[in-house]
Amino acid sequence: MKIEYKTNASISVDQFIELLKSSTLGERRPIEDRACMEGMISNSNLIVSAWDGTRLVGISRCMTDFHYACYLSDLAVSKTHQQYGIGKELQAITRNQLGPKCKLILIAAPAANSYYQHMGFTQNERCWVLDRNSSLRS
C-alpha cells in the first residue's frame, strides 16, 4: 500500500464526509449538516491528508496559530487503513508544520484515550466545553 501525504490539499465535502463515516468519527460529527461540514473543512488552517490513490483515507484537521497552540479537531483514518501507522504519520507531519513551542491539543473519544496515551500525549483535566445552545451565566 502506497500512501501519499499532502498538506492543505483540496478536499471536497463529500470526501470528508465519506472518510468520517468510514472511520467511525462520523458517529460524533454532524455529517448530515452539509453546510456545517463545508465550514469545518474550509475554515481549518492546517489539514494534513492521507491518500490511497484518489481516495482520502486519513486526515488531521486543525486550527492553529502555529506558535503556541494547535487544536487537532479531527484525526481520522478509514477502518480499512487502520493499523498501518497512518494516524501516527498524520500527527508527525502536523507537528512538523508547527513552531518549536506549539502544543498539539485535542479532545479524544473515550475509546481513544489509550491510543493517545500510548502516542505520548498527557491527559489534561482542565478542558471545558460550552455547547452552542448553552447560555453563559453571570
The first five atom37 places (N, CA, C, CB, O) and aatype in JSON, in Angstrom:
{
  "aatype": [12, 11, 9, 6, 18, 11, 16, 2, 0, 15, 9, 15, 19, 3, 5, 13, 9, 6, 10, 10, 11, 15, 15, 16, 10, 7, 6, 1, 1, 14, 9, 6, 3, 1, 0, 4, 12, 6, 7, 12, 9, 15, 2, 15, 2, 10, 9, 19, 15, 0, 17, 3, 7, 16, 1, 10, 19, 7, 9, 15, 1, 4, 12, 16, 3, 13, 8, 18, 0, 4, 18, 10, 15, 3, 10, 0, 19, 15, 11, 16, 8, 5, 5, 18, 7, 9, 7, 11, 6, 10, 5, 0, 9, 16, 1, 2, 5, 10, 7, 14, 11, 4, 11, 10, 9, 10, 9, 0, 0, 14, 0, 0, 2, 15, 18, 18, 5, 8, 12, 7, 13, 16, 5, 2, 6, 1, 4, 17, 19, 10, 3, 1, 2, 15, 15, 10, 1, 15],
  "atom_mask": [
    [1, 1, 1, 1, 1],
    [1, 1, 1, 1, 1],
    [1, 1, 1, 1, 1],
    [1, 1, 1, 1, 1],
    [1, 1, 1, 1, 1],
    [1, 1, 1, 1, 1],
    [1, 1, 1, 1, 1],
    [1, 1, 1, 1, 1],
    [1, 1, 1, 1, 1],
    [1, 1, 1, 1, 1],
    [1, 1, 1, 1, 1],
    [1, 1, 1, 1, 1],
    [1, 1, 1, 1, 1],
    [1, 1, 1, 1, 1],
    [1, 1, 1, 1, 1],
    [1, 1, 1, 1, 1],
    [1, 1, 1, 1, 1],
    [1, 1, 1, 1, 1],
    [1, 1, 1, 1, 1],
    [1, 1, 1, 1, 1],
    [1, 1, 1, 1, 1],
    [1, 1, 1, 1, 1],
    [1, 1, 1, 1, 1],
    [1, 1, 1, 1, 1],
    [1, 1, 1, 1, 1],
    [1, 1, 1, 0, 1],
    [1, 1, 1, 1, 1],
    [1, 1, 1, 1, 1],
    [1, 1, 1, 1, 1],
    [1, 1, 1, 1, 1],
    [1, 1, 1, 1, 1],
    [1, 1, 1, 1, 1],
    [1, 1, 1, 1, 1],
    [1, 1, 1, 1, 1],
    [1, 1, 1, 1, 1],
    [1, 1, 1, 1, 1],
    [1, 1, 1, 1, 1],
    [1, 1, 1, 1, 1],
    [1, 1, 1, 0, 1],
    [1, 1, 1, 1, 1],
    [1, 1, 1, 1, 1],
    [1, 1, 1, 1, 1],
    [1, 1, 1, 1, 1],
    [1, 1, 1, 1, 1],
    [1, 1, 1, 1, 1],
    [1, 1, 1, 1, 1],
    [1, 1, 1, 1, 1],
    [1, 1, 1, 1, 1],
    [1, 1, 1, 1, 1],
    [1, 1, 1, 1, 1],
    [1, 1, 1, 1, 1],
    [1, 1, 1, 1, 1],
    [1, 1, 1, 0, 1],
    [1, 1, 1, 1, 1],
    [1, 1, 1, 1, 1],
    [1, 1, 1, 1, 1],
    [1, 1, 1, 1, 1],
    [1, 1, 1, 0, 1],
    [1, 1, 1, 1, 1],
    [1, 1, 1, 1, 1],
    [1, 1, 1, 1, 1],
    [1, 1, 1, 1, 1],
    [1, 1, 1, 1, 1],
    [1, 1, 1, 1, 1],
    [1, 1, 1, 1, 1],
    [1, 1, 1, 1, 1],
    [1, 1, 1, 1, 1],
    [1, 1, 1, 1, 1],
    [1, 1, 1, 1, 1],
    [1, 1, 1, 1, 1],
    [1, 1, 1, 1, 1],
    [1, 1, 1, 1, 1],
    [1, 1, 1, 1, 1],
    [1, 1, 1, 1, 1],
    [1, 1, 1, 1, 1],
    [1, 1, 1, 1, 1],
    [1, 1, 1, 1, 1],
    [1, 1, 1, 1, 1],
    [1, 1, 1, 1, 1],
    [1, 1, 1, 1, 1],
    [1, 1, 1, 1, 1],
    [1, 1, 1, 1, 1],
    [1, 1, 1, 1, 1],
    [1, 1, 1, 1, 1],
    [1, 1, 1, 0, 1],
    [1, 1, 1, 1, 1],
    [1, 1, 1, 0, 1],
    [1, 1, 1, 1, 1],
    [1, 1, 1, 1, 1],
    [1, 1, 1, 1, 1],
    [1, 1, 1, 1, 1],
    [1, 1, 1, 1, 1],
    [1, 1, 1, 1, 1],
    [1, 1, 1, 1, 1],
    [1, 1, 1, 1, 1],
    [1, 1, 1, 1, 1],
    [1, 1, 1, 1, 1],
    [1, 1, 1, 1, 1],
    [1, 1, 1, 0, 1],
    [1, 1, 1, 1, 1],
    [1, 1, 1, 1, 1],
    [1, 1, 1, 1, 1],
    [1, 1, 1, 1, 1],
    [1, 1, 1, 1, 1],
    [1, 1, 1, 1, 1],
    [1, 1, 1, 1, 1],
    [1, 1, 1, 1, 1],
    [1, 1, 1, 1, 1],
    [1, 1, 1, 1, 1],
    [1, 1, 1, 1, 1],
    [1, 1, 1, 1, 1],
    [1, 1, 1, 1, 1],
    [1, 1, 1, 1, 1],
    [1, 1, 1, 1, 1],
    [1, 1, 1, 1, 1],
    [1, 1, 1, 1, 1],
    [1, 1, 1, 1, 1],
    [1, 1, 1, 1, 1],
    [1, 1, 1, 1, 1],
    [1, 1, 1, 0, 1],
    [1, 1, 1, 1, 1],
    [1, 1, 1, 1, 1],
    [1, 1, 1, 1, 1],
    [1, 1, 1, 1, 1],
    [1, 1, 1, 1, 1],
    [1, 1, 1, 1, 1],
    [1, 1, 1, 1, 1],
    [1, 1, 1, 1, 1],
    [1, 1, 1, 1, 1],
    [1, 1, 1, 1, 1],
    [1, 1, 1, 1, 1],
    [1, 1, 1, 1, 1],
    [1, 1, 1, 1, 1],
    [1, 1, 1, 1, 1],
    [1, 1, 1, 1, 1],
    [1, 1, 1, 1, 1],
    [1, 1, 1, 1, 1],
    [1, 1, 1, 1, 1]
  ],
  "atom_positions": [
    [[0.84, -1.17, 0.0], [0.0, 0.0, 0.0], [0.89, 1.24, 0.0], [-0.96, -0.01, 1.22], [1.74, 1.4, 0.87]],
    [[0.69, 2.11, -0.98], [1.46, 3.36, -1.08], [0.54, 4.51, -0.71], [2.06, 3.55, -2.52], [-0.39, 4.83, -1.44]],
    [[0.81, 5.13, 0.45], [0.02, 6.25, 0.92], [0.77, 7.53, 0.62], [-0.29, 6.12, 2.44], [1.97, 7.64, 0.9]],
    [[0.07, 8.51, 0.06], [0.65, 9.82, -0.21], [0.07, 10.81, 0.8], [0.36, 10.29, -1.68], [-1.14, 10.85, 1.01]],
    [[0.93, 11.59, 1.42], [0.53, 12.58, 2.41], [0.62, 13.97, 1.78], [1.41, 12.5, 3.69], [1.58, 14.28, 1.07]],
    [[-0.4, 14.78, 2.04], [-0.46, 16.13, 1.48], [-0.82, 17.12, 2.59], [-1.49, 16.21, 0.32], [-1.57, 16.8, 3.5]],
    [[-0.27, 18.31, 2.48], [-0.58, 19.38, 3.42], [-1.42, 20.44, 2.71], [0.71, 20.01, 4.01], [-1.04, 20.96, 1.66]],
    [[-2.57, 20.73, 3.3], [-3.52, 21.73, 2.79], [-3.96, 21.48, 1.35], [-2.9, 23.11, 2.89], [-4.17, 22.42, 0.59]],
    [[-4.11, 20.22, 1.0], [-4.64, 19.86, -0.32], [-6.15, 20.08, -0.33], [-4.31, 18.38, -0.67], [-6.79, 20.08, 0.72]],
    [[-6.69, 20.28, -1.48], [-8.13, 20.47, -1.63], [-8.86, 19.16, -1.31], [-8.47, 20.96, -3.08], [-8.52, 18.1, -1.84]],
    [[-9.86, 19.27, -0.43], [-10.68, 18.11, -0.04], [-12.13, 18.52, -0.19], [-10.36, 17.64, 1.43], [-12.54, 19.55, 0.34]],
    [[-12.9, 17.73, -0.91], [-14.31, 18.06, -1.08], [-15.1, 17.67, 0.18], [-14.89, 17.34, -2.31], [-14.66, 16.85, 0.98]],
    [[-16.25, 18.28, 0.32], [-17.12, 17.94, 1.46], [-17.5, 16.47, 1.4], [-18.39, 18.83, 1.46], [-17.54, 15.8, 2.43]],
    [[-17.78, 15.96, 0.21], [-18.14, 14.54, 0.06], [-17.0, 13.63, 0.49], [-18.53, 14.23, -1.39], [-17.24, 12.62, 1.16]],
    [[-15.77, 13.95, 0.12], [-14.62, 13.15, 0.54], [-14.46, 13.17, 2.06], [-13.33, 13.66, -0.14], [-14.19, 12.14, 2.67]],
    [[-14.63, 14.34, 2.65], [-14.51, 14.49, 4.1], [-15.58, 13.67, 4.81], [-14.62, 15.98, 4.5], [-15.28, 12.94, 5.75]],
    [[-16.82, 13.79, 4.37], [-17.92, 13.05, 4.99], [-17.71, 11.55, 4.85], [-19.26, 13.45, 4.37], [-17.92, 10.8, 5.81]],
    [[-17.3, 11.11, 3.68], [-17.08, 9.67, 3.45], [-15.98, 9.14, 4.37], [-16.71, 9.4, 1.97], [-16.1, 8.05, 4.93]],
    [[-14.91, 9.9, 4.54], [-13.84, 9.48, 5.44], [-14.35, 9.39, 6.88], [-12.65, 10.45, 5.36], [-14.07, 8.42, 7.58]],
    [[-15.09, 10.39, 7.32], [-15.61, 10.36, 8.69], [-16.51, 9.16, 8.91], [-16.37, 11.65, 9.01], [-16.45, 8.52, 9.96]],
    [[-17.35, 8.84, 7.93], [-18.21, 7.65, 8.03], [-17.39, 6.38, 8.11], [-19.17, 7.58, 6.83], [-17.7, 5.48, 8.89]],
    [[-16.35, 6.29, 7.3], [-15.56, 5.05, 7.23], [-14.59, 4.9, 8.4], [-14.79, 5.0, 5.92], [-13.97, 3.85, 8.57]],
    [[-14.46, 5.94, 9.21], [-13.53, 5.88, 10.34], [-14.24, 5.78, 11.68], [-12.63, 7.09, 10.34], [-13.58, 5.65, 12.71]],
    [[-15.52, 5.83, 11.71], [-16.4, 5.88, 12.88], [-16.45, 7.26, 13.52], [-15.95, 4.87, 13.92], [-17.27, 7.48, 14.41]],
    [[-15.62, 8.21, 13.1], [-15.7, 9.56, 13.64], [-17.01, 10.23, 13.22], [-14.49, 10.39, 13.18], [-17.46, 11.18, 13.86]],
    [[-17.6, 9.73, 12.15], [-18.89, 10.25, 11.7], [-19.99, 10.11, 12.74], [0.0, 0.0, 0.0], [-20.97, 10.85, 12.7]],
    [[-19.82, 9.18, 13.66], [-20.8, 9.0, 14.74], [-20.82, 10.2, 15.68], [-20.5, 7.73, 15.52], [-21.82, 10.42, 16.37]],
    [[-19.74, 10.97, 15.71], [-19.63, 12.11, 16.63], [-19.48, 13.43, 15.9], [-18.45, 11.92, 17.55], [-19.1, 14.43, 16.51]],
    [[-19.78, 13.47, 14.62], [-19.72, 14.7, 13.84], [-21.05, 14.9, 13.12], [-18.53, 14.66, 12.82], [-21.75, 13.93, 12.83]],
    [[-21.41, 16.16, 12.81], [-22.71, 16.45, 12.17], [-22.7, 16.2, 10.67], [-23.1, 17.89, 12.44], [-22.9, 17.12, 9.88]],
    [[-22.45, 14.95, 10.27], [-22.28, 14.63, 8.85], [-23.54, 14.86, 8.02], [-21.85, 13.2, 8.71], [-23.45, 14.95, 6.8]],
    [[-24.7, 14.96, 8.66], [-25.93, 15.22, 7.92], [-26.12, 16.71, 7.63], [-27.13, 14.68, 8.71], [-26.99, 17.08, 6.84]],
    [[-25.31, 17.57, 8.25], [-25.39, 19.02, 8.07], [-24.28, 19.46, 7.12], [-25.28, 19.77, 9.44], [-23.17, 19.78, 7.55]],
    [[-24.59, 19.46, 5.85], [-23.6, 19.73, 4.81], [-22.95, 21.11, 4.96], [-24.24, 19.62, 3.44], [-21.74, 21.25, 4.75]],
    [[-23.74, 22.12, 5.32], [-23.19, 23.46, 5.48], [-22.16, 23.49, 6.61], [-24.31, 24.48, 5.76], [-21.12, 24.13, 6.5]],
    [[-22.45, 22.79, 7.69], [-21.51, 22.71, 8.81], [-20.24, 21.99, 8.38], [-22.16, 22.0, 10.01], [-19.14, 22.44, 8.69]],
    [[-20.39, 20.9, 7.67], [-19.23, 20.13, 7.22], [-18.36, 20.97, 6.28], [-19.68, 18.84, 6.52], [-17.13, 20.92, 6.34]],
    [[-19.01, 21.73, 5.41], [-18.28, 22.63, 4.5], [-17.5, 23.66, 5.3], [-19.26, 23.35, 3.51], [-16.33, 23.94, 5.01]],
    [[-18.14, 24.23, 6.32], [-17.46, 25.2, 7.16], [-16.29, 24.59, 7.9], [0.0, 0.0, 0.0], [-15.24, 25.21, 8.05]],
    [[-16.47, 23.35, 8.38], [-15.39, 22.68, 9.1], [-14.15, 22.52, 8.22], [-15.86, 21.31, 9.62], [-13.03, 22.77, 8.66]],
    [[-14.36, 22.09, 7.0], [-13.22, 21.82, 6.13], [-12.63, 23.11, 5.56], [-13.63, 20.89, 4.99], [-11.41, 23.22, 5.41]],
    [[-13.47, 24.08, 5.23], [-12.96, 25.3, 4.6], [-12.35, 26.29, 5.58], [-14.06, 25.97, 3.83], [-11.57, 27.15, 5.17]],
    [[-12.68, 26.2, 6.86], [-12.15, 27.15, 7.83], [-11.01, 26.6, 8.67], [-13.25, 27.59, 8.73], [-10.53, 27.27, 9.59]],
    [[-10.57, 25.42, 8.39], [-9.4, 24.86, 9.07], [-8.16, 25.45, 8.4], [-9.38, 23.29, 9.02], [-8.11, 25.56, 7.17]],
    [[-7.16, 25.81, 9.19], [-5.99, 26.42, 8.57], [-4.78, 25.49, 8.5], [-5.61, 27.66, 9.32], [-3.7, 25.89, 8.04]],
    [[-4.95, 24.25, 8.95], [-3.9, 23.23, 8.75], [-4.59, 21.88, 8.59], [-2.88, 23.21, 9.95], [-5.2, 21.37, 9.52]],
    [[-4.47, 21.32, 7.41], [-5.03, 20.0, 7.12], [-3.94, 19.14, 6.5], [-6.28, 20.1, 6.17], [-3.35, 19.5, 5.48]],
    [[-3.68, 18.01, 7.14], [-2.77, 17.02, 6.57], [-3.64, 15.83, 6.19], [-1.61, 16.61, 7.6], [-4.42, 15.34, 7.0]],
    [[-3.51, 15.39, 4.97], [-4.37, 14.3, 4.48], [-3.53, 13.14, 3.98], [-5.29, 14.81, 3.37], [-2.39, 13.3, 3.54]],
    [[-4.14, 11.96, 4.04], [-3.5, 10.72, 3.56], [-4.36, 10.17, 2.43], [-3.34, 9.66, 4.72], [-5.59, 10.08, 2.56]],
    [[-3.73, 9.81, 1.34], [-4.43, 9.37, 0.13], [-3.91, 8.01, -0.32], [-4.28, 10.4, -0.99], [-2.7, 7.78, -0.37]],
    [[-4.85, 7.13, -0.65], [-4.55, 5.86, -1.29], [-5.05, 6.01, -2.72], [-5.22, 4.61, -0.53], [-6.23, 5.77, -2.99]],
    [[-4.17, 6.4, -3.61], [-4.6, 6.77, -4.96], [-5.4, 8.07, -4.88], [0.0, 0.0, 0.0], [-4.9, 9.09, -4.4]],
    [[-6.65, 8.02, -5.35], [-7.5, 9.21, -5.3], [-8.45, 9.18, -4.1], [-8.3, 9.32, -6.59], [-9.27, 10.09, -3.94]],
    [[-8.34, 8.15, -3.28], [-9.23, 8.01, -2.12], [-8.61, 8.63, -0.87], [-9.57, 6.53, -1.87], [-7.49, 8.29, -0.49]],
    [[-9.35, 9.53, -0.23], [-8.95, 10.11, 1.04], [-9.12, 9.04, 2.12], [-9.78, 11.39, 1.37], [-10.23, 8.57, 2.35]],
    [[-8.02, 8.66, 2.78], [-8.09, 7.59, 3.78], [-7.69, 8.06, 5.18], [-7.19, 6.44, 3.37], [-7.79, 7.3, 6.14]],
    [[-7.23, 9.32, 5.29], [-6.87, 9.84, 6.6], [-6.8, 11.34, 6.6], [0.0, 0.0, 0.0], [-6.54, 11.97, 5.58]],
    [[-7.05, 11.92, 7.79], [-6.99, 13.37, 7.89], [-6.6, 13.79, 9.31], [-8.35, 14.0, 7.51], [-6.98, 13.16, 10.29]],
    [[-5.83, 14.85, 9.37], [-5.55, 15.59, 10.6], [-6.03, 17.01, 10.3], [-3.99, 15.53, 11.02], [-5.39, 17.73, 9.53]],
    [[-7.15, 17.4, 10.91], [-7.76, 18.71, 10.62], [-7.6, 19.6, 11.84], [-9.28, 18.56, 10.23], [-8.06, 19.27, 12.93]],
    [[-6.93, 20.75, 11.64], [-6.54, 21.6, 12.77], [-6.88, 23.08, 12.56], [-5.07, 21.46, 13.02], [-7.07, 23.56, 11.45]],
    [[-6.96, 23.76, 13.7], [-6.97, 25.22, 13.76], [-5.79, 25.59, 14.65], [-8.36, 25.79, 14.32], [-5.63, 25.07, 15.75]],
    [[-4.95, 26.51, 14.14], [-3.71, 26.81, 14.88], [-3.21, 28.22, 14.62], [-2.64, 25.82, 14.5], [-3.54, 28.84, 13.61]],
    [[-2.4, 28.71, 15.57], [-1.65, 29.95, 15.37], [-0.21, 29.63, 14.96], [-1.67, 30.83, 16.65], [0.58, 30.53, 14.69]],
    [[0.14, 28.35, 14.93], [1.44, 27.8, 14.53], [2.57, 28.09, 15.53], [1.82, 28.37, 13.2], [3.7, 27.62, 15.33]],
    [[2.29, 28.83, 16.59], [3.36, 29.2, 17.52], [3.12, 28.72, 18.95], [3.53, 30.69, 17.52], [4.05, 28.31, 19.63]],
    [[1.87, 28.78, 19.4], [1.58, 28.42, 20.78], [0.65, 27.22, 20.91], [0.98, 29.6, 21.49], [0.89, 26.32, 21.71]],
    [[-0.43, 27.21, 20.12], [-1.41, 26.14, 20.26], [-1.95, 25.69, 18.91], [-2.57, 26.6, 21.15], [-2.19, 26.5, 18.01]],
    [[-2.12, 24.4, 18.8], [-2.74, 23.79, 17.62], [-3.82, 22.85, 18.12], [-1.69, 23.04, 16.72], [-3.52, 21.86, 18.79]],
    [[-5.07, 23.15, 17.79], [-6.18, 22.29, 18.18], [-6.42, 21.3, 17.05], [-7.47, 23.11, 18.49], [-6.86, 21.67, 15.96]],
    [[-6.14, 20.03, 17.32], [-6.37, 18.96, 16.36], [-7.82, 18.51, 16.54], [-5.35, 17.76, 16.56], [-8.12, 17.7, 17.41]],
    [[-8.69, 19.05, 15.71], [-10.12, 18.82, 15.85], [-10.54, 17.44, 15.37], [-10.87, 19.88, 15.09], [-11.41, 16.81, 15.97]],
    [[-9.94, 16.97, 14.3], [-10.28, 15.65, 13.76], [-9.01, 14.91, 13.38], [-11.21, 15.79, 12.53], [-8.18, 15.41, 12.61]],
    [[-8.85, 13.72, 13.92], [-7.84, 12.77, 13.45], [-8.61, 11.52, 13.09], [-6.72, 12.49, 14.55], [-9.14, 10.83, 13.96]],
    [[-8.68, 11.24, 11.8], [-9.48, 10.11, 11.34], [-8.72, 9.31, 10.3], [-10.82, 10.59, 10.75], [-8.06, 9.86, 9.42]],
    [[-8.83, 7.99, 10.42], [-8.26, 7.08, 9.43], [-9.34, 6.05, 9.11], [-6.93, 6.39, 9.95], [-9.95, 5.48, 10.02]],
    [[-9.57, 5.82, 7.84], [-10.55, 4.83, 7.41], [-10.27, 3.48, 8.07], [-10.54, 4.7, 5.88], [-9.11, 3.08, 8.18]],
    [[-11.31, 2.78, 8.5], [-11.13, 1.47, 9.15], [-10.29, 0.53, 8.3], [-12.49, 0.84, 9.44], [-9.51, -0.27, 8.83]],
    [[-10.44, 0.6, 6.97], [-9.69, -0.28, 6.08], [-8.2, 0.02, 6.05], [-10.25, -0.19, 4.69], [-7.41, -0.79, 5.57]],
    [[-7.82, 1.19, 6.56], [-6.42, 1.6, 6.52], [-5.82, 1.8, 7.92], [-6.3, 2.88, 5.73], [-4.71, 2.33, 8.05]],
    [[-6.53, 1.38, 8.95], [-6.0, 1.5, 10.3], [-4.97, 0.4, 10.57], [-7.15, 1.42, 11.34], [-4.94, -0.63, 9.89]],
    [[-4.14, 0.64, 11.56], [-3.07, -0.27, 11.98], [-1.88, -0.29, 11.03], [-3.63, -1.67, 12.12], [-1.08, -1.23, 11.06]],
    [[-1.76, 0.73, 10.18], [-0.62, 0.83, 9.26], [0.26, 2.03, 9.58], [-1.1, 0.91, 7.82], [1.18, 2.35, 8.82]],
    [[-0.01, 2.72, 10.69], [0.8, 3.87, 11.07], [0.38, 5.18, 10.41], [0.0, 0.0, 0.0], [1.1, 6.17, 10.52]],
    [[-0.76, 5.19, 9.74], [-1.2, 6.41, 9.04], [-1.54, 7.51, 10.05], [-2.42, 6.1, 8.15], [-1.16, 8.66, 9.84]],
    [[-2.23, 7.18, 11.12], [-2.57, 8.19, 12.13], [-1.32, 8.79, 12.74], [0.0, 0.0, 0.0], [-1.25, 10.0, 12.95]],
    [[-0.35, 7.96, 13.04], [0.91, 8.43, 13.62], [1.62, 9.36, 12.65], [1.82, 7.25, 13.99], [2.14, 10.4, 13.04]],
    [[1.65, 8.98, 11.37], [2.32, 9.82, 10.36], [1.58, 11.14, 10.17], [2.41, 9.06, 9.02], [2.21, 12.18, 10.0]],
    [[0.25, 11.11, 10.2], [-0.52, 12.36, 10.1], [-0.15, 13.31, 11.25], [-2.04, 12.07, 10.12], [0.0, 14.51, 11.04]],
    [[-0.02, 12.76, 12.45], [0.35, 13.58, 13.6], [1.78, 14.11, 13.46], [0.21, 12.77, 14.91], [2.04, 15.27, 13.8]],
    [[2.68, 13.29, 12.99], [4.08, 13.71, 12.83], [4.19, 14.84, 11.8], [4.95, 12.52, 12.41], [4.89, 15.82, 12.04]],
    [[3.5, 14.7, 10.69], [3.54, 15.75, 9.66], [2.9, 17.03, 10.19], [2.83, 15.28, 8.36], [3.39, 18.13, 9.94]],
    [[1.8, 16.87, 10.91], [1.15, 18.04, 11.52], [2.13, 18.76, 12.43], [-0.12, 17.61, 12.32], [2.28, 19.97, 12.33]],
    [[2.78, 18.03, 13.32], [3.74, 18.64, 14.26], [4.89, 19.31, 13.53], [4.28, 17.58, 15.22], [5.39, 20.34, 13.99]],
    [[5.32, 18.76, 12.41], [6.41, 19.36, 11.64], [6.03, 20.71, 11.03], [6.84, 18.42, 10.55], [6.91, 21.49, 10.67]],
    [[4.73, 20.98, 10.91], [4.27, 22.26, 10.38], [4.25, 23.35, 11.45], [2.88, 22.1, 9.78], [4.11, 24.53, 11.13]],
    [[4.41, 22.96, 12.72], [4.24, 23.87, 13.85], [5.58, 24.37, 14.37], [3.48, 23.18, 14.96], [6.61, 23.73, 14.18]],
    [[5.53, 25.53, 15.02], [6.73, 26.09, 15.63], [7.21, 25.24, 16.8], [0.0, 0.0, 0.0], [6.49, 24.37, 17.26]],
    [[8.44, 25.49, 17.28], [9.06, 24.65, 18.3], [8.37, 24.69, 19.67], [10.48, 25.05, 18.46], [8.58, 23.8, 20.48]],
    [[7.56, 25.7, 19.94], [6.88, 25.81, 21.23], [5.39, 25.5, 21.14], [7.08, 27.19, 21.8], [4.67, 25.61, 22.13]],
    [[4.93, 25.12, 19.97], [3.49, 24.92, 19.74], [3.02, 23.56, 20.29], [3.18, 25.01, 18.24], [3.58, 22.52, 19.94]],
    [[2.0, 23.61, 21.13], [1.41, 22.4, 21.71], [0.33, 21.86, 20.79], [0.83, 22.68, 23.11], [-0.41, 22.63, 20.17]],
    [[0.22, 20.55, 20.7], [-0.85, 19.88, 19.98], [-1.91, 19.49, 21.0], [-0.32, 18.63, 19.18], [-1.63, 18.75, 21.94]],
    [[-3.13, 20.0, 20.81], [-4.21, 19.83, 21.78], [-5.38, 19.14, 21.08], [-4.65, 21.19, 22.39], [-5.71, 19.46, 19.94]],
    [[-6.01, 18.19, 21.78], [-7.17, 17.52, 21.21], [-8.1, 17.03, 22.31], [-6.75, 16.34, 20.31], [-7.7, 16.92, 23.47]],
    [[-9.32, 16.75, 21.92], [-10.29, 16.11, 22.81], [-10.55, 14.73, 22.23], [-11.63, 16.95, 22.95], [-11.0, 14.61, 21.09]],
    [[-10.26, 13.7, 23.0], [-10.36, 12.33, 22.5], [-11.69, 11.7, 22.86], [-9.22, 11.47, 23.04], [-12.26, 11.97, 23.91]],
    [[-12.16, 10.86, 21.98], [-13.3, 10.0, 22.32], [-12.82, 9.04, 23.41], [-13.84, 9.21, 21.04], [-11.66, 8.64, 23.4]],
    [[-13.69, 8.68, 24.34], [-13.26, 7.8, 25.44], [-12.53, 6.54, 24.97], [-14.46, 7.4, 26.24], [-11.56, 6.11, 25.61]],
    [[-12.96, 5.96, 23.88], [-12.33, 4.73, 23.39], [-10.92, 4.98, 22.86], [-13.17, 4.11, 22.3], [-10.15, 4.03, 22.7]],
    [[-10.57, 6.24, 22.59], [-9.26, 6.55, 22.03], [-8.25, 7.0, 23.08], [-9.39, 7.62, 20.98], [-7.1, 7.27, 22.75]],
    [[-8.65, 7.09, 24.33], [-7.75, 7.57, 25.38], [-6.45, 6.77, 25.44], [-8.44, 7.52, 26.72], [-5.37, 7.36, 25.54]],
    [[-6.54, 5.45, 25.39], [-5.33, 4.64, 25.49], [-4.41, 4.86, 24.29], [-5.7, 3.15, 25.62], [-3.19, 4.8, 24.42]],
    [[-5.0, 5.11, 23.1], [-4.2, 5.37, 21.91], [-3.36, 6.63, 22.11], [-5.11, 5.52, 20.66], [-2.15, 6.62, 21.86]],
    [[-3.99, 7.71, 22.55], [-3.26, 8.96, 22.7], [-2.24, 8.89, 23.83], [-4.23, 10.11, 22.96], [-1.16, 9.48, 23.73]],
    [[-2.56, 8.18, 24.89], [-1.59, 7.99, 25.96], [-0.37, 7.24, 25.42], [-2.22, 7.22, 27.16], [0.77, 7.6, 25.71]],
    [[-0.62, 6.2, 24.64], [0.46, 5.42, 24.02], [1.31, 6.29, 23.09], [-0.12, 4.22, 23.23], [2.52, 6.08, 22.98]],
    [[0.68, 7.27, 22.42], [1.39, 8.14, 21.49], [2.23, 9.21, 22.2], [0.39, 8.82, 20.56], [3.03, 9.89, 21.56]],
    [[2.05, 9.36, 23.52], [2.86, 10.32, 24.27], [2.11, 11.55, 24.74], [0.0, 0.0, 0.0], [2.7, 12.42, 25.38]],
    [[0.82, 11.65, 24.43], [0.02, 12.77, 24.92], [-0.17, 12.63, 26.43], [-1.35, 12.84, 24.18], [-0.19, 11.52, 26.96]],
    [[-0.32, 13.75, 27.11], [-0.68, 13.73, 28.52], [-2.12, 14.2, 28.64], [0.28, 14.62, 29.37], [-2.57, 15.07, 27.9]],
    [[-2.84, 13.61, 29.58], [-4.24, 13.96, 29.78], [-4.31, 15.24, 30.62], [-5.02, 12.8, 30.46], [-3.56, 15.41, 31.58]],
    [[-5.23, 16.13, 30.24], [-5.4, 17.4, 30.93], [-6.84, 17.5, 31.41], [-5.03, 18.59, 30.0], [-7.77, 17.44, 30.6]],
    [[-7.02, 17.67, 32.69], [-8.37, 17.74, 33.26], [-8.98, 19.13, 33.17], [-8.33, 17.31, 34.71], [-10.11, 19.33, 33.63]],
    [[-8.28, 20.1, 32.6], [-8.76, 21.47, 32.59], [-9.54, 21.85, 31.35], [-7.62, 22.39, 32.74], [-9.81, 23.03, 31.15]],
    [[-9.91, 20.93, 30.53], [-10.67, 21.24, 29.33], [-12.13, 21.5, 29.7], [-10.56, 20.09, 28.3], [-12.73, 20.75, 30.46]],
    [[-12.68, 22.57, 29.15], [-14.08, 22.92, 29.38], [-14.74, 23.15, 28.03], [-14.2, 24.18, 30.29], [-14.11, 23.64, 27.1]],
    [[-16.02, 22.8, 27.94], [-16.78, 22.93, 26.7], [-18.09, 23.64, 27.0], [-17.04, 21.55, 26.05], [-18.78, 23.29, 27.95]],
    [[-18.44, 24.63, 26.19], [-19.73, 25.3, 26.27], [-20.46, 25.03, 24.96], [-19.58, 26.85, 26.52], [-20.08, 25.54, 23.91]],
    [[-21.51, 24.22, 25.04], [-22.29, 23.92, 23.83], [-22.95, 25.19, 23.29], [-23.35, 22.85, 24.11], [-23.25, 26.11, 24.05]],
    [[-23.17, 25.21, 22.0], [-23.72, 26.39, 21.33], [-25.08, 26.79, 21.9], [-23.85, 26.14, 19.85], [-25.38, 27.98, 21.97]],
    [[-25.89, 25.82, 22.3], [-27.23, 26.15, 22.79], [-27.25, 26.42, 24.3], [-28.19, 25.02, 22.47], [-28.32, 26.6, 24.87]],
    [[-26.08, 26.44, 24.93], [-26.0, 26.76, 26.36], [-25.73, 28.26, 26.51], [-24.87, 25.92, 27.06], [-25.11, 28.89, 25.65]],
    [[-26.2, 28.82, 27.62], [-26.01, 30.24, 27.88], [-24.83, 30.45, 28.83], [-27.28, 30.85, 28.48], [-24.54, 29.62, 29.69]],
    [[-24.16, 31.57, 28.65], [-23.16, 31.99, 29.64], [-23.9, 32.5, 30.85], [-22.19, 33.08, 29.06], [-24.87, 33.25, 30.72]],
    [[-23.47, 32.1, 32.0], [-24.12, 32.54, 33.25], [-23.31, 33.66, 33.87], [-24.27, 31.36, 34.25], [-22.11, 33.8, 33.61]],
    [[-23.98, 34.45, 34.68], [-23.25, 35.52, 35.37], [-22.82, 35.09, 36.75], [-24.09, 36.78, 35.46], [-22.19, 35.87, 37.47]]
  ]
}
